[in-house]
Every structure is written in structure tokens, then in C-alpha cells.
Amino acid sequence: MKESEIAVICKALGDENRVQIIKMLTGGELCACKILDAFNITQPTLSHHMKILTDCNLVNSRKEGKWTYYSINNETFSNFKNAVSEFTCKTSSKKKTAGQCCCKD
């Protein structure tokens, strides 16, 4: 995953409501009306949040009649998790013992 893609997803997840939406969607596909019921926001505000999540490909959307259903984009979600897991603290040879993180003093 490119650094620019990681940054866009991180920016999308920089909002508490969007993090909560992602948590909800990890349980499976949901209608926008069910997501809206869980928040104290307006429908246009939910649409704004969902646009951000779909634009970064973290969430899929599909229309069924007048309803929109949302689900996690498993490929993007998995790639993002793998990319973030690569952020590890390496040991430093200066004044540190083996296995000790260089970020800790």
C-alpha cells in the first residue's frame, strides 16, 4: 500500500464518528438508516462521513432501491492493517540492549 493511501485512510479515521462507523461495519453490512440511528447527527452529515470512507476505499456502498448499504472493503482494510503493522520500533546500537526499543529512554 502506498504511503499516500495510508495517509488518506488515517485522515479519514481521524474523526471519532467515522471510527465508530468502521467498528459498526466490522459486524457486517448495514443500511445507512441503521448507521444513522446510532448517532446524533443529521442524514447529510452521515452522507459526508460515508463519502470520506468510500472515497478512501475503506468502505463499499451499494444501492438497493432507495436505500444505501455499506460494508467494509476487506481488501483495503486488510492492506491498511498490514501496512500499519509494519510500523515497528527498531533497536538502536547506541546505549540500548538487544530487544529494547529505541523510542524508550
C-alpha positions in Angstrom: 0.0 0.0 0.0 1.4 3.4 -0.9 2.1 5.9 1.8 -0.4 8.3 0.2 -3.1 5.7 0.5 -2.2 5.1 4.2 -2.3 8.8 4.9 -5.7 9.3 3.3 -7.1 6.4 5.4 -5.5 7.8 8.5 -7.1 11.2 7.8 -10.5 9.5 7.2 -10.1 7.7 10.6 -9.2 11.0 12.3 -12.9 11.5 13.2 -14.5 9.7 16.1 -17.8 9.2 14.3 -16.0 7.5 11.3 -14.1 5.3 13.7 -17.4 4.2 15.3 -18.9 3.6 11.8 -16.0 1.3 10.9 -16.4 -0.6 14.2 -20.1 -1.0 13.4 -19.4 -2.2 9.9 -16.9 -4.9 11.1 -20.1 -6.7 12.2 -21.3 -6.8 8.6 -23.2 -4.8 6.0 -25.5 -2.1 7.3 -28.2 0.1 5.8 -27.4 3.8 6.1 -30.6 4.2 8.2 -29.2 1.7 10.8 -25.9 3.7 11.0 -27.8 7.0 11.3 -29.9 5.6 14.2 -26.7 5.0 16.2 -25.6 8.6 16.0 -26.9 12.1 17.0 -26.2 13.5 13.5 -28.2 14.5 10.5 -28.5 12.5 7.3 -26.4 15.0 5.3 -23.7 14.7 8.0 -23.8 10.9 7.7 -23.6 11.2 4.0 -20.5 13.3 4.4 -18.8 10.8 6.6 -19.7 7.9 4.3 -18.3 9.8 1.3 -15.0 10.2 3.0 -14.9 6.5 4.0 -15.9 5.3 0.5 -13.5 7.8 -1.3 -10.5 6.2 0.5 -11.9 2.7 -0.4 -12.2 1.6 3.2 -16.0 1.2 2.8 -18.1 -0.2 -0.1 -21.5 1.1 -0.9 -24.4 -0.4 -2.8 -27.8 0.9 -3.7 -30.9 -1.2 -3.3 -34.0 0.8 -4.2 -33.9 4.0 -2.2 -31.6 2.5 0.4 -27.8 2.6 0.5 -25.9 -0.3 2.2 -22.4 0.0 3.4 -19.8 -2.7 4.2 -16.0 -2.8 4.9 -13.8 -3.2 1.8 -12.0 -6.2 3.1 -9.1 -5.9 0.7 -8.3 -2.3 1.6 -8.9 -2.9 5.3 -6.5 -5.8 5.3 -3.9 -4.0 3.3 -4.2 -1.0 5.7 -3.8 -3.2 8.8 -0.8 -4.9 7.3 0.8 -1.6 6.3 0.3 -0.2 9.8 1.7 -3.3 11.4 4.9 -2.7 9.6 5.4 0.4 11.8 7.7 -1.0 14.4 10.3 0.4 16.6 13.8 -0.9 15.8 16.5 -1.4 18.3 19.4 1.0 18.3 23.0 0.0 18.9 23.6 3.2 20.9 23.2 2.6 24.7 20.4 0.1 24.2 20.4 -3.6 25.0 19.1 -6.1 22.5 15.4 -6.1 22.2 14.9 -2.7 23.8 13.0 -0.2 21.7 15.0 2.8 20.5 12.0 5.0 21.3 12.2 4.4 25.0 14.7 6.1 27.2 
